[in-house]
Amino acid sequence: MNLTIENRSEKKTWQAKALHAWLQLVRFGWEQALSCLFPVVIFASLALTQIIPLPLLPRYDWLLIICLLMQWWMVRSGLETRDELKVITVFHLIGLALELFKVHMGSWSYPGEGYSKLFGVPLYSGFMYASVASYLCQAWRRLKVELIRWPSFWLVVCLAAAIYLNFFTHHYWIDVRWWLSGLVIIVFWRTWVIYEVNGTRYRMPLALSFVLIGFFIWVAENIATFFGAWQYPNQTEAWNLVHLSKVSSWLLLVIVSFLIVASLKLVKEKQTLEDV
């Protein structure tokens, strides 16, 4: 009799834990979905303008207008703060500079027409990078992210600069992305991300979070190229999956994005504490 009661009690405990874990996962997914609002709008716009041609203006120009309106609405509605807008603007410029160089070098192309194209690059493309920053800023705030054992500021700045410059220099010199990836693991080996879901704190190794985000951005890149956002050389005749080697590129780009956002957040927190 006692054994039966104990078994039932253990079963109820297991079911309660499983239900709690499921509810936490749903809540985490909801917070992530809210954080991804800007990227989702961009992907939806890519799909919509590919399926339904809009009148009066070329597709790239409509995409730029949609992105500008979305950015205005997010600040106006309070979903993004003015400080976050500054960070996102920096990412727009960083991304646009990279786009101009990569298109010039033939890494990919934008075959469509548009009045808002600059040296073959539509200006809306900068918002694709800005949307990554938007996601990071939103997720940081919603999940109350904290960083444990974060390296020194200047070490982080130098590492981010080296990763970003390698996107340019590897066309003329050796590609050191794998060396940089190894350096990232060494520098952030002891760093953890602490985040909160519905009042419960969790933690994850920072290196693992980089890999996960980089993979999902690669998935998003496949969706974007499928809807004609841009083309790689192997996609000019017909759409193909983006090569898995691009995961390393997106991983490094995510690392640069995270390092910039994290550094600015930490500087902001330090200034706030000093003001108090």
N, C-alpha and C positions, 0 to 999 in steps of 0.2 A: 504493500500500500504506500509506504513512504517513498519507495523507489519510483512508483508511478507519479506521485505528487512532484518529486524532484525532477523527473523527466519533463513533466508539463511546465514546470517553472522555468527550466532551462530553455524549453522551446519558446515560451513567451518572451524570455529575455533575448533570445536570438532574433525572434521576429521584431521585437522593439528596436534592437540595434540595426537590423536590416532596414526597417522603415525609416529610422532616423538618418541612416547613411543615404538612403534614396532621397529623402526630403532635402538633405544638405546638398546633394548632387544637383537636384532640380534648382535649388536656390542659387547655387554657384553658376549653373548654366544661364539662369535668368540675369544675373549680374553681368555675366560675360556678354550676353545678347545685348543688354543695354549699352555696354561699353563699346560694342561693335556697331553701333547705330550708323555712324558715318561711313565705315566701309560697306555696310549692307546697302545703304542708299546708292553708293557708287556702283556696286555690282548690279543692283536692280536697274539703275539708269543705263548701264552698259547693255543689259539684256533688252530693256524696253526700246532703246534707240536702234538696236540691231534688228529687232523684230518689226517695229513700227517706225518707219521713216517720218521724222518730224519736219514740218514745212518751214519755209523762209530761210533757215540757216543750216549750214552743214552740221553733221553729227557732232564733230569735235567741239563746235561752238556751243551747241546745246548742252553738252556735258559740262563745259566750263560754267555756263549759267546755272545749271543745277547744283554744281558743287559750291559756287559762291552763295547761292540762296540757302543751301543747307548749312553752310558755315555761319551765315548771318543768323539763321533761325536757332542754331544750337547755342550761340552766345546770348541772343535775345531771350530765349526761354530759360536760361540759367543752367542748361545742361553742361555748358563749358564756361569757365571763368575767363576773365580777360588775361590773366597770367597764362592760362593754358593756351589761349589764342596766340600769345606771343611765341610760345614753344612750337606750336603747330605751324606758325608762319616761318620760323627758322627751318623746320623740316621741309616745308614747301620749297624754299630756296635751295636747300641742300640737295633735295631730290631733283629739282629742275636742272641744277648744274650738272648732276650726274647724267640725267637724260640727254642733255645737249651734247655731252661728250660721247656717250655710248652710241647715240644715233649717228653722230659724225663718224665714229669708228666702225659702223656697220654691225654692231652687236644685235640690234633690233631696229625696227622701223615702224612708222605710222603712215600707212599707205593712203589713208583717207584725206579728203580736202578739208580745209578750215581756214577761216580768216584769223583765228587766234593761234596759228602755228608760228613758232619762232625757230628758224633754222631747221625746219622739219619736225619740230617737237610741239605738239599741242599743249597749251598752258594748263589744261585740266590735269595733265599727267602729274604735275607737282602735288595735286591733292591726293593722289594714291599714296604718296609717301607721307603726306600730312595726316592721312587717315590712320596710318600706323601709330603716329604720335598721339592722335586723338584717342585711339584705343588704349594706349599705355597710360595716358593721363586719366582717362575715365576709370579704368580698372584700378589704378593706383588709389584713387579717391574712394571708390565704391567698396573695395576689398580692404581698405585701411592697411595698405602695404607698408611693411617695415623691412629694413635691410640689416642683417646681422653680420659683423665682421667685414664691412665694406672697406676696400683698399683706399689708399690715400688719393686725394683729389687729383693731383698732378699725374700719378700713375694711370689713373682712369682716363684722363684727358689725352695723354700721350698714346695710350693703347687705342682709343677711339679714333684719333687722328691717323695713326698708322693703318688701321683697317680701312678707313675711308680713302686714304691716298692710294692704297693698293688697288682699288677699283680703277684708278687711272693709270698708275705706273706699270701694271702688269702687261699693258699693251706694248710697252717699250723695253721692259726689263723682266726678270723672272717673276713668276706669280708666287707670292709667299703666303697665300691664304691659309695653307695647312699649318705653316709655322705659327701664324697668328692665331689660328684656332687652338693649337697646343698651348700657346702663351696665355690665351683666355682661360683655359682649364687650370693652368698653374696659378694665375693671378686670383681667380675666383673659386679656388678649390674649397676654401673654408667659408665661403659666403652663402648665406641662406636667405630665402625670401619668407617672411612671415606675413600671412594674410588671414582675414577674418571672414567667415561665412555664418551669418545668422547668430552672431555672438560667440562662435567657437573659433579658436585660433588654430591654424594649421601652418606647417612649414614645408618648404621644398628646396632642394639644392638649386642655386641660381643657374648652374650650368645645364641642369635638366630642363628648367623653364625656357632657356634659350633654344634648346633643340626642339621642344614642343611647339613653341611659337613659330620658329623657322619652318617647320614641317607644314603647319597649317597655312602659313603664308604661301608656301609652294603650291598647296592645294588651291588656294585662292588665285594664284597666278595662272593655273591651268584653266580655271573658270573664266578669268579675264581674257586670256588669249582665245578661248573658245568663242567668246562674244566679240572678238575683233578689237579689243582695246589696243593691242599692238601685236607685232609678229616677230618671231625669231626666224633666222634664215631657213631652218628646216620646216617652217610652217607656211612658206609662201605658196606652195602648190596645194597643200591640204593640211588641216589641223592635225597635230600630233601632240602627245603628252610632252610637257616640258621636261627636259632631261633631268635626271635626279641629281646631276652635278650642280644644278642651280640651287639645290637645297643649301649647299655650302655658302653660296653667294648671299642667299636670303638670310641664312643664319648669321653671317657676319654683319649684314645690314641691320638685322634686328638687334644685334649686340650694340652696334653704334647708336641706334635709336634708344635703346634702354639706358645706355651709359649717359647719354645726353640728358634724357628725362630725369634719371635718378640723380645726376649731379645737380641739375637745376632745382629739383625738389629739395635736396639736402641743403643747398645754399639758401633756399627760401626759408626752410625750417630754422636754420641757424640765425638768419636775420630776424625772424619772428621772435625767437628766444632772446636775442640781444635787445630787441625793442621793449620786451617785457621787463 
